[in-house]
Amino acid sequence: MKPTTTISGVVLTLGLAGAAGAQDADVAEGEKLYVSQCKVCHGDNSRGRPAERAPTGVRWLVAHGGSPTTDAGVLVFAPPFGPNLRGIVGRQAGTVPGFDYSRSFLKALTGMTWTEGTLDWWIRDTQAWVPGTLMFYKQNDAEVRRKIVAYLKANP
């Protein structure tokens, strides 16, 4: 084997390992972002854990930005909790069994399949895409969106 071939192979291997490490870091950062921004409504998506559904009758007071309050020890929430996002990449929109999607959401997105691109567009500004949907989330930072989507994709 020629020395240049060996060096090229080593450089290619190191490059691929670096790319995989960067992807792993994005997934890890995406998990932290998911936990801080999405988990309260959409449940735990961790690999190796069963998909959680939001408890029936429990609603979040300030859509994706505030804290629930208590009243005599009872959490006070307002609608809605979202469907679990485990396996969302490749799934058709509006198809999680038992979740009551808004009419606006179903009218606009029925038949659409969630991809990395559609998820990025969705979490950029849910109300801009589907006015009247019950999800109020807006993430202007493309890197944050990319990392959240990387995490979702890594947890089928």
C-alpha positions in Angstrom: 0.0 0.0 0.0 1.3 3.5 -0.9 1.9 5.9 2.0 -0.5 8.5 0.5 -3.3 5.9 0.4 -2.7 5.0 4.1 -2.6 8.7 5.1 -5.8 9.4 3.1 -7.5 6.4 4.8 -6.5 7.7 8.2 -7.7 11.2 7.5 -11.0 10.0 6.1 -11.5 7.8 9.2 -10.7 10.6 11.6 -13.0 12.9 9.6 -15.9 10.5 9.9 -15.2 9.9 13.6 -15.2 13.7 14.1 -18.5 14.1 12.3 -20.0 11.3 14.3 -18.8 12.9 17.5 -20.3 16.2 16.5 -23.6 14.5 15.7 -23.5 12.8 19.2 -22.8 16.2 20.8 -25.8 17.7 18.9 -28.1 14.9 20.0 -26.9 15.4 23.6 -27.4 19.2 23.4 -30.7 18.6 21.7 -31.8 16.4 24.6 -31.1 19.1 27.1 -33.0 21.6 25.0 -35.9 19.1 24.6 -36.0 18.6 28.3 -36.0 22.4 29.1 -38.4 23.4 26.3 -40.6 20.5 25.2 -40.7 17.7 27.8 -43.3 19.5 30.0 -45.9 19.2 27.2 -44.7 16.3 25.2 -43.3 13.9 27.8 -40.1 11.9 28.0 -38.5 10.8 24.7 -35.4 9.1 26.2 -34.1 6.0 24.4 -34.9 2.9 26.3 -37.8 4.4 28.1 -41.4 3.8 27.2 -43.1 6.7 25.5 -45.1 8.8 28.1 -48.4 10.4 27.5 -49.4 13.5 29.3 -51.7 12.8 32.2 -55.3 13.1 31.4 -56.8 16.4 32.6 -53.5 18.0 33.4 -52.8 21.2 31.3 -50.0 23.7 31.2 -50.8 27.2 32.2 -48.3 29.3 30.2 -47.8 27.8 26.8 -44.1 26.8 26.6 -42.6 29.7 28.6 -43.8 29.9 32.1 -44.2 27.8 35.2 -47.4 26.1 36.5 -48.7 27.6 39.7 -50.3 25.9 42.6 -53.7 26.5 44.2 -54.1 24.6 47.5 -51.4 22.1 46.4 -53.0 21.4 43.0 -51.2 22.3 39.9 -53.1 24.8 37.8 -52.9 24.2 34.0 -54.6 25.4 30.8 -54.8 23.5 27.5 -53.1 21.7 25.9 -50.5 19.0 26.4 -49.0 17.8 23.2 -48.7 14.3 21.9 -45.5 12.3 22.7 -42.8 13.0 20.1 -41.0 9.6 20.2 -40.7 8.4 16.6 -42.0 11.6 15.1 -39.5 11.7 12.2 -41.3 9.7 9.5 -44.7 9.7 11.1 -47.7 11.3 9.6 -48.9 14.5 11.4 -51.9 14.1 13.6 -51.7 10.3 14.1 -50.8 9.7 17.8 -53.6 7.5 19.1 -55.7 9.1 21.8 -54.4 12.6 21.3 -57.1 15.2 20.5 -55.6 17.4 17.8 -57.1 20.8 17.1 -59.3 21.2 14.0 -56.8 23.8 12.7 -53.9 21.4 13.0 -55.8 18.5 11.3 -57.1 20.7 8.5 -53.7 22.1 7.7 -51.4 19.1 8.3 -53.4 15.8 7.8 -51.5 13.6 5.3 -48.1 15.4 5.9 -45.2 13.4 7.1 -42.8 14.8 9.7 -39.3 15.2 8.3 -36.3 17.1 9.7 -37.3 20.0 7.4 -41.0 20.1 8.4 -40.1 19.8 12.1 -37.7 22.7 11.7 -40.3 24.8 10.0 -43.0 23.8 12.6 -40.9 24.7 15.7 -39.7 27.9 14.0 -43.3 29.3 14.6 -46.2 27.0 15.0 -48.8 29.8 14.9 -47.4 31.2 11.7 -47.7 27.8 9.9 -51.1 26.8 11.4 -52.9 29.8 12.9 -55.3 28.6 15.6 -53.4 25.4 16.5 -53.2 24.8 20.2 -49.4 24.7 20.2 -47.7 28.0 21.0 -44.0 27.7 20.4 -41.6 29.9 18.5 -37.9 29.2 18.2 -36.0 31.7 16.2 -32.5 30.1 16.8 -31.8 27.7 13.9 -29.1 25.9 15.9 -31.5 25.2 18.7 -34.1 23.9 16.3 -31.5 21.8 14.5 -30.3 20.2 17.8 -33.9 19.5 19.0 -34.7 17.8 15.7 -31.4 15.8 15.9 -32.5 14.6 19.3 -36.0 13.7 18.0 -34.5 11.8 15.0 -32.2 9.9 17.3 -35.2 8.6 19.4 -37.4 6.6 17.1 
